[in-house]
Amino acid sequence: MAVPSTTPVKARDPWFDNAKMALVLLVVVGHAWTLLPKNGLNDHLYDFLYAWHVPAFVFVTGYLSRSFTYAPYRLWQLVRTVVVPYLVFECALALFRIYVGGEQLQDLFRDPHWPMWYLSALFFWRLLTPVFNHLSRRSTGVAIGVAVATSLIAGLYAGDTLDLARVLGLLPFFVLGLTATPERLERLREPWVRNAALVVFLAIAVATTWTDTLAQTEWLYYRSQYGELDVGDGRALVTRAVLLVIGTLGAWSFLALMPRAGGWFAKMGAATLVVYLFHGFFIKGAEYAGYPGWAADHVVISLALTTVAAAALALLLAWGPVAKVLNHAVDPFGTAERHVKEAVQLADAPAHADRIAQALDEAVDEAVAKEPSGAR
């Protein structure tokens, strides 16, 4: 019989589980929108979403990475939960795209394929966590300043190897999450902040109507060098800085509006990696099946149908019975470890049973020996 652990299990925060599930659902919706025909409404909704939801995802990732250190256990966790899934799903999705979709892919592993860039970025962000934690203990402003400067400069020089340009471009949002504290985040609960969050989202919605005029959608991916975007370095630095401000305000506004109560939706927040890694097969499958052509012929209903179907897909993948099965592929080492522990417990069961029986026999003998002689 396994001995129950006396180590207290840290309770999950439903606020962040709600946020994680909502954000990964929006990832699926955003990727599904790429199947739609280009028009004013579709393009505007896409630009509005990407102006803030990836920064919000990175911010939450940073906040939940605060405890990462270079301890062997943490490094093994990084390999098991980030590197291994990256290798497995980079191969699986590439094979799917090549043999099912007939696509031609190059630079496998070196240049992460859609949507695997996030695991590559997460790997490097986690490795940078102790560095920025050390800086933030000295000065939060210095840590954030270094991250912002890195993001601005990265647009001049960073390349696409392991999506380094995006890793560094989005770094400020990750560091903002690292330097956030529960006490600071509590300020987002104030009523005036929630009201301000609605105004922020309205402002972002208005601003993104001019995305193509002021910049272009490619800026929202933080992945291209400034020279590839046909603007001078000065304007490029200003554009990146403005996007960092918009993304930060959007991330805070999203969290301010996120419910804090637990429930079925919050429980799904534990399966966000499953949703993220598996949804690409469905999006690409729809593309190969000719869904973009159907959507182009049914412009009026395709947006609503695509949005609802993408949200339903995210919920299905995060649903407990489905996520439990799919998690075997996401965390194969964790699955193997659990099977080994179960096997060891089963192997030890006869010995435990013998010890229990022996203890019972000894207790009975001791009780009999203590009985008064007249009672026998």
LUMSEDO-857998 format. One record per residue (C-alpha): x, y, z. Coordinates in pm, 1 decimal. Each point is the difference from the previous one (the first is absolute). Example, Ala and Ser with C-alpha at 12.3 -4.5 7.8 and 13.67 -1.06 7.14 Angstrom:
REM LUMSEDO-857998
<fivo <1230.0; -450.0; 780.0>>;
<fivo <137.0; 344.0; -66.0>>;
//
This chain:
REM LUMSEDO-857998
<fivo <0.0; 0.0; 0.0>>;
<fivo <141.2; 337.7; -97.9>>;
<fivo <82.0; 234.4; 283.7>>;
<fivo <-189.3; 328.2; -39.3>>;
<fivo <219.8; 302.9; -41.3>>;
<fivo <12.2; 246.3; 287.3>>;
<fivo <108.0; 280.0; -236.0>>;
<fivo <-286.9; 243.2; -47.3>>;
<fivo <-119.3; 26.8; -359.6>>;
<fivo <-13.8; 357.6; -121.2>>;
<fivo <-355.7; 89.1; -90.9>>;
<fivo <-62.4; 110.1; -357.1>>;
<fivo <-106.9; 359.3; -49.9>>;
<fivo <-333.8; -1.9; -188.4>>;
<fivo <65.7; 354.9; -121.0>>;
<fivo <304.4; -109.9; -196.8>>;
<fivo <-157.9; -328.7; -104.2>>;
<fivo <-289.8; 201.3; -145.7>>;
<fivo <248.9; 231.2; -167.6>>;
<fivo <206.7; -285.8; -146.0>>;
<fivo <-303.5; -178.4; -139.2>>;
<fivo <-147.6; 318.7; -144.2>>;
<fivo <330.8; 90.6; -163.1>>;
<fivo <61.6; -341.2; -155.1>>;
<fivo <-359.6; 0.9; -125.5>>;
<fivo <74.2; 334.4; -165.6>>;
<fivo <316.5; -149.4; -150.7>>;
<fivo <-211.2; -266.6; -167.3>>;
<fivo <-253.6; 260.3; -115.1>>;
<fivo <272.7; 225.9; -136.3>>;
<fivo <162.6; -283.6; -192.5>>;
<fivo <-340.2; -108.8; -133.7>>;
<fivo <-63.7; 352.5; -126.8>>;
<fivo <293.6; -42.0; -240.2>>;
<fivo <-229.9; -233.7; -196.4>>;
<fivo <-243.7; 283.7; -68.1>>;
<fivo <1.2; 226.0; -304.8>>;
<fivo <169.8; 333.7; 39.3>>;
<fivo <-240.1; 288.4; 41.2>>;
<fivo <-30.3; 305.9; 218.2>>;
<fivo <-181.3; -164.0; 291.6>>;
<fivo <204.0; -321.5; 11.2>>;
<fivo <329.9; 186.3; -26.0>>;
<fivo <-100.3; 249.6; 267.2>>;
<fivo <-107.0; -267.5; 247.9>>;
<fivo <322.8; -190.9; -61.2>>;
<fivo <216.9; 310.6; 53.6>>;
<fivo <-194.9; 95.5; 312.8>>;
<fivo <49.8; -346.0; 149.6>>;
<fivo <370.3; -23.8; -81.0>>;
<fivo <72.5; 347.9; 135.2>>;
<fivo <-47.5; -125.0; 355.8>>;
<fivo <-75.5; -372.2; 39.8>>;
<fivo <350.7; -134.4; -70.0>>;
<fivo <150.7; 262.3; 236.1>>;
<fivo <-256.2; -107.8; 260.9>>;
<fivo <92.9; -366.7; -49.0>>;
<fivo <369.7; 82.1; 41.1>>;
<fivo <-71.5; 212.1; 308.0>>;
<fivo <-189.5; -286.6; 166.9>>;
<fivo <279.8; -239.9; -98.8>>;
<fivo <253.5; 227.9; 165.8>>;
<fivo <-202.1; 29.2; 319.1>>;
<fivo <-33.6; -377.5; 25.7>>;
<fivo <374.7; -45.0; -66.8>>;
<fivo <119.4; 207.0; 296.7>>;
<fivo <116.5; -301.2; 201.8>>;
<fivo <221.5; -145.9; -273.4>>;
<fivo <363.7; -52.3; 101.4>>;
<fivo <300.8; -189.8; -131.4>>;
<fivo <-61.1; -280.6; 248.2>>;
<fivo <33.2; -345.9; -162.7>>;
<fivo <-366.9; -81.4; 62.9>>;
<fivo <-113.4; 322.4; -166.4>>;
<fivo <230.3; -54.2; -297.1>>;
<fivo <-134.0; -352.5; -43.7>>;
<fivo <-353.8; 143.2; 13.2>>;
<fivo <98.2; 244.1; -273.9>>;
<fivo <127.5; -282.5; -217.6>>;
<fivo <-295.5; -226.3; 72.9>>;
<fivo <-278.7; 256.1; -42.6>>;
<fivo <145.3; 229.4; -268.3>>;
<fivo <286.8; -157.1; -195.5>>;
<fivo <-151.9; -347.0; -37.1>>;
<fivo <-343.7; 125.2; -114.1>>;
<fivo <175.0; 237.7; -240.6>>;
<fivo <195.8; -282.7; -162.1>>;
<fivo <-298.4; -235.8; -10.1>>;
<fivo <-251.2; 245.9; -141.3>>;
<fivo <242.4; 177.6; -230.8>>;
<fivo <51.0; -339.7; -165.1>>;
<fivo <-366.9; -99.1; 12.1>>;
<fivo <-132.5; 327.3; -138.0>>;
<fivo <270.4; 14.9; -266.2>>;
<fivo <-83.8; -352.4; -115.7>>;
<fivo <-369.5; 90.7; -4.1>>;
<fivo <64.6; 309.7; -209.3>>;
<fivo <228.3; -183.2; -242.5>>;
<fivo <-190.5; -324.8; -53.0>>;
<fivo <-357.8; 119.4; 50.5>>;
<fivo <26.4; 358.0; -120.6>>;
<fivo <272.4; -44.3; -259.1>>;
<fivo <193.7; 297.5; 137.0>>;
<fivo <372.4; 52.3; -40.7>>;
<fivo <172.7; 71.0; 331.0>>;
<fivo <359.0; 98.0; 64.1>>;
<fivo <222.6; 48.9; 304.0>>;
<fivo <-186.3; -243.6; 222.1>>;
<fivo <81.3; 65.8; 369.6>>;
<fivo <224.4; 297.7; -82.7>>;
<fivo <-293.2; 214.2; -110.5>>;
<fivo <-305.8; -103.0; 206.5>>;
<fivo <-302.3; -61.1; -217.0>>;
<fivo <-343.5; 136.2; 72.7>>;
<fivo <-105.1; -2.2; 280.4>>;
<fivo <301.7; -152.0; 175.1>>;
<fivo <183.6; 328.1; 47.4>>;
<fivo <-152.8; 46.1; 345.1>>;
<fivo <176.3; -303.4; 147.6>>;
<fivo <331.3; 118.3; -141.0>>;
<fivo <-60.9; 343.3; 151.1>>;
<fivo <-109.5; -147.6; 332.4>>;
<fivo <321.9; -200.6; 21.8>>;
<fivo <216.8; 311.0; -29.7>>;
<fivo <-224.0; 213.5; 221.4>>;
<fivo <18.0; -258.1; 277.0>>;
<fivo <381.4; -10.1; -27.2>>;
<fivo <6.6; 378.6; 29.6>>;
<fivo <-230.9; -0.9; 302.3>>;
<fivo <268.5; -22.8; 274.5>>;
<fivo <193.7; 280.0; -171.8>>;
<fivo <-294.7; 239.0; -2.3>>;
<fivo <-109.7; -109.1; 346.4>>;
<fivo <345.6; 102.3; 122.4>>;
<fivo <-29.7; 335.2; -178.8>>;
<fivo <-349.7; 62.3; 134.3>>;
<fivo <114.8; -60.9; 359.3>>;
<fivo <239.1; 288.3; -50.5>>;
<fivo <-246.0; 215.4; -192.7>>;
<fivo <-322.0; -91.6; -178.3>>;
<fivo <46.1; 299.6; -226.4>>;
<fivo <343.6; -118.6; -109.1>>;
<fivo <-129.6; -348.6; -84.2>>;
<fivo <-286.7; 138.2; -207.8>>;
<fivo <226.2; 261.2; -159.8>>;
<fivo <249.2; -264.4; -110.0>>;
<fivo <-281.7; -210.4; -147.3>>;
<fivo <-145.9; 298.3; -189.8>>;
<fivo <340.7; 103.5; -135.1>>;
<fivo <63.5; -359.2; -107.7>>;
<fivo <-332.8; -11.0; -183.1>>;
<fivo <63.6; 327.1; -181.2>>;
<fivo <353.2; -94.1; -103.2>>;
<fivo <-97.8; -354.5; -96.2>>;
<fivo <-204.2; 135.0; -288.8>>;
<fivo <322.5; 129.9; -152.5>>;
<fivo <208.7; -315.6; 19.0>>;
<fivo <-180.5; -314.2; 121.4>>;
<fivo <-60.5; -274.9; -254.9>>;
<fivo <-249.9; -282.3; -32.1>>;
<fivo <213.9; -282.6; 142.4>>;
<fivo <-219.7; -156.6; 269.7>>;
<fivo <-217.8; 309.7; -47.9>>;
<fivo <251.6; 205.6; 195.1>>;
<fivo <-144.2; 327.0; -132.6>>;
<fivo <-337.7; -83.0; 152.3>>;
<fivo <154.3; -134.1; 321.1>>;
<fivo <175.9; 331.0; 58.2>>;
<fivo <-274.4; 216.9; -148.2>>;
<fivo <-260.2; -128.7; 246.9>>;
<fivo <244.2; -14.4; 291.8>>;
<fivo <-136.4; 314.8; 174.9>>;
<fivo <-339.1; -163.6; 53.2>>;
<fivo <163.6; -306.7; 152.7>>;
<fivo <211.6; 214.0; 233.2>>;
<fivo <-303.8; 206.3; 98.2>>;
<fivo <-160.4; -326.9; 107.1>>;
<fivo <312.5; -105.1; 189.0>>;
<fivo <14.7; 325.8; 191.7>>;
<fivo <-372.1; 7.3; 79.4>>;
<fivo <-103.2; -96.9; 351.2>>;
<fivo <-336.0; -111.1; 138.6>>;
<fivo <-19.2; 327.6; 188.9>>;
<fivo <52.3; 206.3; -315.0>>;
<fivo <-246.3; -206.1; -198.4>>;
<fivo <-261.6; 53.5; 269.8>>;
<fivo <-22.0; 358.5; -123.1>>;
<fivo <-163.9; -135.8; -314.0>>;
<fivo <-301.0; -92.0; 214.1>>;
<fivo <-84.6; 361.9; 72.4>>;
<fivo <-326.8; 108.5; -169.0>>;
<fivo <157.2; 296.0; -178.6>>;
<fivo <261.1; -229.6; -157.6>>;
<fivo <-268.7; -227.6; -140.6>>;
<fivo <-177.6; 302.0; -146.6>>;
<fivo <328.3; 125.8; -142.5>>;
<fivo <62.6; -343.4; -152.7>>;
<fivo <-315.1; 33.5; -209.4>>;
<fivo <119.7; 338.9; -122.3>>;
<fivo <341.4; -147.9; -85.4>>;
<fivo <-154.4; -276.6; -208.6>>;
<fivo <-221.5; 252.0; -176.1>>;
<fivo <306.1; 214.3; -75.5>>;
<fivo <192.0; -300.9; -134.9>>;
<fivo <-297.7; -90.9; -216.7>>;
<fivo <-3.9; 351.5; -144.6>>;
<fivo <377.7; 15.4; -44.6>>;
<fivo <16.0; -330.8; -185.9>>;
<fivo <-236.4; 131.0; -267.6>>;
<fivo <310.0; 182.2; -129.9>>;
<fivo <244.0; -289.8; 30.5>>;
<fivo <74.6; -9.5; -372.5>>;
<fivo <37.8; 377.4; -12.2>>;
<fivo <224.4; 42.2; 303.5>>;
<fivo <193.0; -326.0; -26.9>>;
<fivo <-108.2; -347.2; -115.6>>;
<fivo <-118.5; -322.3; 161.3>>;
<fivo <350.0; -151.8; -16.1>>;
<fivo <107.6; 237.7; 277.9>>;
<fivo <-234.3; -177.1; 239.9>>;
<fivo <200.4; -322.9; -28.4>>;
<fivo <324.4; 157.1; 132.0>>;
<fivo <194.4; -234.2; -228.3>>;
<fivo <140.2; 207.6; -285.8>>;
<fivo <303.4; 219.8; -16.1>>;
<fivo <-81.6; 365.4; -52.8>>;
<fivo <168.9; -2.6; -339.3>>;
<fivo <-248.8; -258.8; -125.1>>;
<fivo <-291.1; 233.1; 83.0>>;
<fivo <108.8; 279.7; -235.6>>;
<fivo <33.4; 273.2; 263.0>>;
<fivo <291.9; 198.3; 134.2>>;
<fivo <160.8; -97.0; 329.2>>;
<fivo <-135.7; 306.3; 179.2>>;
<fivo <-360.0; -64.1; -93.6>>;
<fivo <48.4; -370.5; 67.6>>;
<fivo <116.7; 64.4; 356.3>>;
<fivo <-296.9; 229.8; 65.2>>;
<fivo <-244.0; -252.6; -147.4>>;
<fivo <138.5; -284.9; 210.8>>;
<fivo <-10.6; 219.9; 313.0>>;
<fivo <-363.9; 95.5; -64.9>>;
<fivo <-92.4; -365.0; -51.2>>;
<fivo <167.0; -89.4; 329.4>>;
<fivo <-213.3; 259.1; 178.6>>;
<fivo <-319.4; -116.9; -172.6>>;
<fivo <78.5; -364.3; 77.2>>;
<fivo <70.1; 77.0; 365.8>>;
<fivo <-320.1; 198.8; 47.0>>;
<fivo <-195.3; -271.4; -178.9>>;
<fivo <150.0; -275.8; 216.9>>;
<fivo <-82.7; 186.2; 321.7>>;
<fivo <-350.2; 79.2; -124.6>>;
<fivo <-60.3; -364.0; -87.5>>;
<fivo <100.8; -112.9; 349.4>>;
<fivo <-207.8; 273.9; 161.0>>;
<fivo <-310.7; -131.1; -177.3>>;
<fivo <73.2; -368.5; 57.8>>;
<fivo <-228.4; -174.9; 255.0>>;
<fivo <168.2; -129.3; 314.5>>;
<fivo <-246.8; -273.2; 90.5>>;
<fivo <76.7; -366.6; -53.8>>;
<fivo <-217.3; -235.6; -202.9>>;
<fivo <4.4; -226.5; -302.8>>;
<fivo <172.4; 262.9; -217.3>>;
<fivo <276.7; 60.2; 253.9>>;
<fivo <60.9; -374.7; 28.8>>;
<fivo <71.0; -8.3; -372.0>>;
<fivo <284.2; 244.9; 58.3>>;
<fivo <218.2; -295.6; 99.9>>;
<fivo <-18.3; -133.5; -358.2>>;
<fivo <109.5; 306.6; -195.7>>;
<fivo <313.7; -168.2; -136.4>>;
<fivo <-211.8; -286.8; -134.4>>;
<fivo <-225.4; 249.4; -177.9>>;
<fivo <292.4; 194.3; -138.1>>;
<fivo <189.6; -298.7; -135.7>>;
<fivo <-292.6; -186.0; -155.9>>;
<fivo <-211.8; 276.8; -148.2>>;
<fivo <240.3; 56.9; -288.9>>;
<fivo <-86.2; -336.5; -153.6>>;
<fivo <-368.0; 98.5; -14.7>>;
<fivo <66.6; 346.3; -142.4>>;
<fivo <232.7; -136.4; -265.2>>;
<fivo <-238.9; -288.9; -68.7>>;
<fivo <-280.8; 247.6; -67.2>>;
<fivo <228.4; 190.6; -234.3>>;
<fivo <91.2; -314.2; -193.4>>;
<fivo <-367.2; -101.1; -16.9>>;
<fivo <-80.9; 320.9; -186.6>>;
<fivo <-169.5; 194.6; 279.2>>;
<fivo <150.5; 336.2; -110.8>>;
<fivo <-175.6; -39.3; -336.0>>;
<fivo <-332.0; -69.8; 170.0>>;
<fivo <52.8; 296.6; 233.7>>;
<fivo <69.8; 228.3; -295.1>>;
<fivo <-333.6; -103.5; -153.8>>;
<fivo <-188.4; 53.6; 327.9>>;
<fivo <149.6; 322.3; 132.0>>;
<fivo <-296.7; 95.2; 216.1>>;
<fivo <-19.2; -315.1; 212.1>>;
<fivo <359.4; -126.3; -20.6>>;
<fivo <131.5; 237.8; 266.8>>;
<fivo <-258.6; -104.2; 259.4>>;
<fivo <22.8; -368.7; -88.8>>;
<fivo <379.7; -1.8; 7.7>>;
<fivo <11.1; 181.4; 333.3>>;
<fivo <-251.1; -232.3; 165.8>>;
<fivo <167.1; -312.0; -143.6>>;
<fivo <345.6; 113.8; 116.1>>;
<fivo <-124.9; 74.4; 350.9>>;
<fivo <-174.7; -339.0; 12.4>>;
<fivo <320.6; -170.8; -115.1>>;
<fivo <197.6; 166.0; 280.9>>;
<fivo <-257.1; -107.2; 258.4>>;
<fivo <-9.1; -354.6; -136.1>>;
<fivo <378.9; -37.7; 12.2>>;
<fivo <6.6; 136.8; 356.8>>;
<fivo <-288.4; -220.3; 116.7>>;
<fivo <125.2; -230.7; 274.4>>;
<fivo <-48.6; -343.0; -164.9>>;
<fivo <148.6; 119.0; -330.0>>;
<fivo <287.6; 197.6; 153.5>>;
<fivo <94.1; -293.5; 222.5>>;
<fivo <50.2; -224.9; -303.1>>;
<fivo <176.3; 260.6; -213.9>>;
<fivo <233.2; 92.7; 283.9>>;
<fivo <178.2; -333.8; -47.0>>;
<fivo <146.2; 142.9; -322.2>>;
<fivo <62.4; 344.9; 148.0>>;
<fivo <190.7; -133.8; 303.1>>;
<fivo <127.8; -348.6; -90.0>>;
<fivo <264.3; -0.8; 273.8>>;
<fivo <-254.6; 98.0; 262.9>>;
<fivo <-227.0; -279.4; -119.9>>;
<fivo <288.8; -248.5; 15.9>>;
<fivo <91.0; 113.6; 351.8>>;
<fivo <-357.7; -51.2; 118.6>>;
<fivo <-10.6; -349.2; -151.5>>;
<fivo <329.9; -90.1; 167.3>>;
<fivo <-127.3; 121.6; 338.5>>;
<fivo <-321.2; -196.4; -42.3>>;
<fivo <198.3; -311.1; -95.9>>;
<fivo <225.6; 38.4; 303.6>>;
<fivo <-303.1; 38.1; 227.1>>;
<fivo <-158.5; -312.2; -148.2>>;
<fivo <324.9; -193.0; 37.6>>;
<fivo <25.6; 106.4; 364.5>>;
<fivo <-364.0; -82.3; 74.3>>;
<fivo <61.8; -367.1; 104.5>>;
<fivo <280.0; 103.8; 233.7>>;
<fivo <-223.3; 270.1; 150.9>>;
<fivo <-278.9; -254.3; 41.9>>;
<fivo <238.1; -243.8; 174.0>>;
<fivo <121.3; 271.7; 237.1>>;
<fivo <-356.8; 103.4; 80.7>>;
<fivo <-101.6; -362.0; 64.0>>;
<fivo <305.4; -53.8; 220.4>>;
<fivo <-77.0; 317.3; 194.7>>;
<fivo <-359.1; -115.0; 53.2>>;
<fivo <115.9; -343.5; 119.5>>;
<fivo <243.4; 159.7; 243.1>>;
<fivo <-272.7; 231.4; 130.2>>;
<fivo <-236.8; -293.3; 54.8>>;
<fivo <268.0; -203.7; 179.8>>;
<fivo <83.8; 296.7; 219.5>>;
<fivo <-367.0; 53.5; 87.9>>;
<fivo <-46.4; -368.3; 85.8>>;
<fivo <311.2; 1.1; 216.6>>;
<fivo <-131.2; 295.8; 198.9>>;
<fivo <-334.2; -162.1; 77.9>>;
<fivo <-50.0; -110.7; 369.1>>;
<fivo <46.9; -377.3; 40.5>>;
<fivo <-354.8; -43.1; 133.7>>;
<fivo <-146.1; 152.0; -316.1>>;
<fivo <154.9; -267.3; -221.5>>;
//
